[in-house]
Amino acid sequence: MFDSTHTNIHEILQDFNGLHPKLQFRAETEKDHTLNYLDITMLRKPAGSKTSIYRKPTFMDTIIPYTSNHPAQHKHATVRFLFNRLDS
């Protein structure tokens, strides 16, 4: 468990960023009891926690229409992506 009195996140971040010049890490901080990690939003409440799917502000929930002039493999890839995301 993280204990801010014994652990300095900035020192850990500096150590991680010194491992390789092409790898750069950053630390996310909680804002209003909410933390976005990968594509999940975690909300901390007194009664427990809640998770939901995080969407960037630029996210557009559109997919390639079936009647469009895109190659069939692009359309099939969209369906596979959505199914795999649902499954995981």
N, C-alpha and C positions, 0 to 999 in steps of 0.2 A: 504494500500500500504506500502511496506517495505521502510523504510528510514534509511539508515545506520548511519546517524548522531544522531538518537534518539534510535536506537535499536541495541543491541549487540548480534549477532547471537550465539556467543560462550556462553554467559550467558543463553540464551534460551536452547541451546543444553545441557548444564550442568544441567539445571532444568529438562528437559525431561528425561535425563539419570538417574536422581536421583529418578524417580517415582517408578521404580521396578527394582530389580537387574538382572532379566532375559530379560528385554527390553533395548536394546541399539540402540540409534538413531545416525545418522551421517548427516552432512550437505554437500550437493553437491554444488560446485561452478561452475559458468559459465566459460567455456574455449573457446576462439575464437567465442564468441557470441552463443555458443551451450551449451545446458543443457540436459542431459539424465535423464528422470524421468520414473520409472517403465519400460514400453517397448515403450516409445515415446521419440523421439529426437525433441527438440524444438530449432529452429534457429531464432535468433533475427536479423532483418534487419532494416535499416532506413525506408523502405517503409511498414513495417509490420512484421509479424512473419510467420513462416512456420513450419509444423510438419511432421514427418515421423516416420516409425516404427524403433525402435532401436534394433539392434541385437548385442549380445555380440561377441567379437572376436572369441570365441570358438563355436559359433552357426554353426550347420550343417543343411542345409535345406534338410534333408532326412526323409522319412517316411518308414514304414514297407511295403515292396512290397506285393501286393495281393497274389502272388504265393508262398510266403514264408511259412514256417511251424509254424507260430505263431498262437495262438488261434484266432478264428474269432472275439471275443469280443475286443481284442487288436486292430485289424484292424478297427473295427467299431468305437472304441473310438478315433482313430486318425482322422477319418473323422468328427466325432461329434465335436472334439476339434477345428479343422480348420473351420468348419461351425460356431460354436459359436464365435470364434475370429473374423471372418468376420462380423458376425451379430452385434457384440458389437463395 
